């Protein structure tokens, strides 16, 4: 499905827009995962 979107004959501006959106969503998910991990580890260290 993603391949269909990127190979579709749409305006290059729209293609670039969706590429940037995908990158930002990926970065946001990665930052959230790092924050979650650091907060979990901080809670574990307080218990010790």
C-alpha positions as CSV (number, residue, x, y, z in Angstrom):
1,X,0.0,0.0,0.0
2,X,2.8,2.4,0.8
3,X,4.4,1.5,-2.5
4,X,1.3,2.5,-4.3
5,X,1.2,5.8,-2.6
6,X,4.8,6.7,-3.4
7,X,4.7,5.4,-7.0
8,X,1.4,7.1,-7.7
9,X,1.6,10.0,-10.2
10,X,0.8,12.8,-7.7
11,X,2.4,16.2,-7.3
12,X,6.0,16.0,-6.0
13,X,4.9,18.5,-3.3
14,X,2.3,16.1,-1.9
15,X,4.9,13.2,-2.0
16,X,7.4,15.3,-0.1
17,X,4.7,16.3,2.4
18,X,3.8,12.7,3.2
19,X,7.4,11.7,3.5
20,X,8.0,14.5,6.0
21,X,4.9,13.5,7.9
22,X,6.1,9.8,8.1
23,X,9.5,10.9,9.3
24,X,8.0,13.2,12.0
25,X,5.7,10.4,13.2
26,X,8.6,8.0,13.4
27,X,10.8,10.5,15.3
28,X,7.9,11.2,17.7
29,X,7.4,7.5,18.3
30,X,11.1,7.1,19.0
31,X,11.3,10.0,21.4
32,X,8.2,8.7,23.2
33,X,9.8,5.3,23.5
34,X,13.0,6.8,24.9
35,X,11.1,8.9,27.4
36,X,9.0,5.9,28.5
37,X,12.1,3.8,29.0
38,X,14.0,6.5,31.0
39,X,11.0,7.1,33.2
40,X,10.6,3.4,33.9
41,X,14.3,3.0,34.7
42,X,14.1,6.0,37.0
43,X,11.2,4.4,38.9
44,X,13.1,1.2,39.2
45,X,16.2,2.9,40.6
46,X,14.1,4.7,43.2
47,X,12.8,1.4,44.5
48,X,16.4,0.2,45.0
